[in-house]
Amino acid sequence: MARRKTNPEETGEAPSFEEALAGLEAIVEAMEHEQLPLEELVAYYEKGSTLIDRCEAVLQAARGRIELITLRNHNESQDDSAAGDDSGFSPPSGAPDASDDDNDDDIRLF
């Protein structure tokens, strides 16, 4: 049986990123193109602020997950190369790392 899409506001659940983004787009459209009373504009602004917070939280969680996956893959590749390398050489702990120059805000998949 097909799953019925429910409105997150009806169920009390936080909206998904896509739902929050669509809600923001609808709010911006209404605020830009409709003649709305001040109270309604303030209510839209408040709702938009809540949706922005939700989008930022979802993006931050996704960034954290990606960083964990990247770190795990990096550690696994180091373990694999260490197992095949009998030289015993490892870079000094104070040696600069290539990732030090990277911007922390960038999302890297590899």
N, C-alpha and C positions, 0 to 999 in steps of 0.2 A: 504494500500500500504506500502511496506517495506521502511524503512528509509535508505537512502544511507549514508554510512559513508563518511565523508569528511575529508580532511586533514586540521588540524587546521591552518597550514601555509597559505593555500589557502584562508581561510575565515577570517584570521586575529584574530581568537580567540586563547586564551591560551589553550595549550593542557591539557587534563585530566591527572591525576596522572599516570594512566596506559600507556597513550600514551607517556608521558615524560619519563617514566621508560623504555619503549620499545625503544625509541629513544636513550637513554643513553646506553642501552645494545648494540644496533647496532653500535654506535660510538666507544665504547670500543672494540668490536669485530674487526671493521675495523682498528682501530689504532694498535691493537695487531698483526693482522695477514696479513695485506697488506703492501706492500712497497709503501708508499705515499710520495709525495713531501712535503717539509717543509711547504709551504703555505697552503696546504690542511690539514696538521696536526694541524696547528694553527687555521684554520677555524673550524675543528672538535672540538678542545679544547674550542674555544669560544662558539660554539653551545652547547657543553656538560655543560659548566658553566651555561648557560642560563637555560638549562633543570634541572640542580641540584637546582638552585634557585626556579624554579617552583615547584619541588617536595617538597622542604623544606617549601614553602609557603602553599601548600595544606596540608601537614602533620601538620603544626602549626595551621591551621584553624580547622582541624579535632580534634586536641588535645583540642583546646578551646571549641569546641562544646561538646566534651565528658565531659570536666570539668563542663560546665554549666549544662548539663543533670544530672551529679552526684550531683552537688550542689543543684539543684532543687529537686531531689529525696531525698536527705538528709534532706532538709528543710521540705518537705512534711511529711517525716517520723517523724521528730521532732514535727511538728504540730499535727500529729495524736496521738503521745504518750503524748503530753502535754494536749490534750483534754481529754484523759482518765485518766490522773494522777491528783488527787486533792491534792497532798501533798504540792504543791507549792515549792518544792525543785528544784533548778537549780544549776549546778556547778558554782563555782566562776569564774569570767571572767579571772583571772590570772592563773587558773588551766591549767596544761599542757594537750594538746590534743594529742591523739594517732597519728594523722596525722603529728605532728611536726617532728617526727623522720623519716618520709617517704622522699624519694628522690623526688624532684619536677619534675624530668624528667620522672618518671614512669607514665605510663598511666594505670589508674585503672577504671574498668568498674563498680565495686561495692565497 
